[in-house]
Amino acid sequence: MTTRIEISVDQLSRPQPGGIATYVRGLLAGLREVADDRDLVVTALAPRGGRRALDESDYVVRESRLSHATLTRAWRHVPLTVSRDADVVHATSLAGPFGGGLSGTRHSVAVHDLLWRDYPELSSPRGVSFHERRLQYVLSRDEIRLLTISPAVAERLVREGLPATRVATVRLGVAPAPATTLRLEELAQRVGVPVDDLRHGFTLCVGTLEPRKNLEHLAAAHARAREVEPALGPLVLAGPRGWGDVNTGAAITVGSVTTEVLAALRAHCRIGAFVPVDEGWGLPAVEFLAAGRPVVVTPRVPSVANNAAACHVAGTDVDSIAVGLQHAVAESDDDDARRARVLSVSHLTWRQCALDHLEAWR
């Protein structure tokens, strides 16, 4: 029997798509991988022009006539773009949609974190208000199940009164590192950086440039550590600018980059660094390990909280981060060490992510 699954992809059309966009693409890829075995028909629900943000073409894309901002406001009231025969309607963020289909349709919403509650000063007042209002609306709808990538968030929601039957934890995945990548010379040209600045290695951090990513402490720690370990090279920041001012010091900022360029940055970097104040899950940390690279992280990154292959530091302590960077760059980087890092995250696949969702939708 065919299961018709409809999934919002509006995040792909936003100015700062962030980690949720990676989740959306990964979930679609995972569902496509298992579609034939499970007899699934997947439809992507997109805002006006949203088809352009999707590289895949082997599933249905249903576009709204509304922009992503207008569609987000409308989804609070009506399930535009959702068909009447949907078996599953999944909102990949608190933007929605929150209804549609028939009486037996299963509805779910991905709640990636509750960071706007814990660190309101690290988000915009508008963002805090939007997320809290949407969460309260979702909680008031008994038919909606909440899917979260963080066991801690699931436990917290239950402690606050959400029935355990309404929440499920799902795993995210990571794509294997590509077999071939751009040569260093071409990579440098693509990101607009002199090749000599990258030739002897560099430290890479991936993520939106915003206060929550703790980039000021990272930049200060990197400058201090590089005086002791020149092999760290320059600090390169890859990601769009988000909300708030961030002092990145002497770091090289390359902005948003393509998937191909990002894979090449990971392949050529000496080490990765991902030290946010707090994080819902932390895909960049997993992606560094999947590429075989050493990575420095804080204990607030759930994706690698128990992974011994990562170097853990205190996120708000510049000295701790500096020492962690020195330790990471001194780690062995032979074939065995790289394989061990890759193996440490090999259980995290987008196929498994899709299977987790399908189990939650049963």
C-alpha positions, 0 to 999 in steps of 0.5 A: 500500500502506497504511503504519501508523505508531504514534507516542507522544504521552505527552509531551503529558500531562506537567506540563512538556511543553516543546519535545518536545510541540511536536515531537509536535504538529508531526509529527502535523500534518505526517503528516496533511498528506501522509497521502493522498499516501502512504497513511498511517494514523497512530495516536497512542499515549497514556497514560490520559486522553491523548486530552484533550491532543490537539486533532486528531481525524482520526487514531486515538488508542489510550489505555492504562489506565496513567498516563503515569508508569506507562506510561513505566516499562512501556515499558522492558519491554513495548510496551503499546498498540502493535498487531501490524500496525504498520509503523512504531513511533516513540518521540518521546522516550526514554520509549518504546515500544521494540518491538511489531509484527511482525518487519519493523516499523521502530522509531525513537526521537527523541533530541533532545539529550545535554544531561544528559551535558554539563550534569548540574548543570542537570538533576535527578539523577533526570533524568540517570539516567533519560535515560542508562539509556534511551539505553544501552538504545536503543543496545543494540537494533540494530533501533532507529534513532535520529532526531535534530534536531541534526547535532552529536548525530548526529556525536557518536553515530557518534564514540562507536561507533553505526553511521552507518546507525542514525542520521538527522537530521530537521528540525523545522518551524514553523507560520506566524504566524496571520493575526489575533491577540488585541488587546493589551487582551484579551491583557493580560487573558488573562495577568493583566498590566496593559495599560499594562505591555505597551502600549509594547512588551516583550521576550518569552522563551518556554521552561520556567523552569529553570536551563538556559534561562539566565534569570538572565543574561537578566534581569540583561542586560535590566535593564541594557539597558533603562536605555539602551533603554527601548523594550525594555519589561519582560521577559515570560517565558512557560512552565511552571516546571521543575526547579530554582530560577531568579531571574528578577529583575523579569521578568513571569512568565505561566506556561503559556499557550495556543497562541492567547495565545502567538501574540499574545505573539509578535505584540505583543512588540518583540523575542524573546530565547532565550539558553539555556546549550545547546539541542537545537534551539531552536524558540522562536527559529525561531518568533520569526522566523516571526512576523517578530520580531527575536530575540536568541540564543546560538551554542548554538541550532542552529535559527538557528546560521547564520541572519543574521536572528538577533542572536547573543550570548555566552550567559553574558556579561551585557554581551554579551546586553545589547548584543544586546538593544539592537541587536535593538530598534534593528533596522528593523521595517518590512514588508520587515524582517519579511518577510526574517525570515519568509523566513529560516525558510520552509524549516522546515515540519512537512510537511518534518519529516514527509517527513524522518521518512518517509525515515528509516523507509524 
